Amino acid sequence: MPYRIVASQCTNCTACEALCPNQAISEAGNTFVIDPAKCTECLGHFDDPQCVAICPVDNTCVIDTRLPRSIP
């Protein structure tokens, strides 16, 4: 399942955008969004999702359970 950013919790700090190995994160208005078509949960790149690891606000980058798990 790809990750998504909870818009109401995003502080627009830009930390996650540069760390995404798939360039799946982009700015949209006053928040950032994750393109589910590009998000691979960092599988094949890192042990942990980088957006989750760098985000200063807990539970802002969360698994989008509405979509199927990514296959690297």
Secondary structure in CASP SS format (residue, H / E / C, confidence):
PFRMAT SS
TARGET T0000
AUTHOR 0000-0000-0000
METHOD secondary structure of the structure
MODEL  1
M C 1.00
P C 1.00
Y E 1.00
R E 1.00
I E 1.00
V C 1.00
A C 1.00
S C 1.00
Q C 1.00
C C 1.00
T C 1.00
N C 1.00
C C 1.00
T C 1.00
A H 1.00
C H 1.00
E H 1.00
A H 1.00
L H 1.00
C C 1.00
P C 1.00
N C 1.00
Q C 1.00
A C 1.00
I E 1.00
S E 1.00
E E 1.00
A E 1.00
G C 1.00
N C 1.00
T E 1.00
F E 1.00
V E 1.00
I E 1.00
D C 1.00
P C 1.00
A C 1.00
K C 1.00
C C 1.00
T C 1.00
E C 1.00
C C 1.00
L C 1.00
G C 1.00
H C 1.00
F C 1.00
D C 1.00
D C 1.00
P C 1.00
Q H 1.00
C H 1.00
V H 1.00
A H 1.00
I H 1.00
C C 1.00
P C 1.00
V C 1.00
D C 1.00
N C 1.00
T C 1.00
C E 1.00
V E 1.00
I E 1.00
D C 1.00
T C 1.00
R C 1.00
L C 1.00
P C 1.00
R C 1.00
S C 1.00
I C 1.00
P C 1.00
END
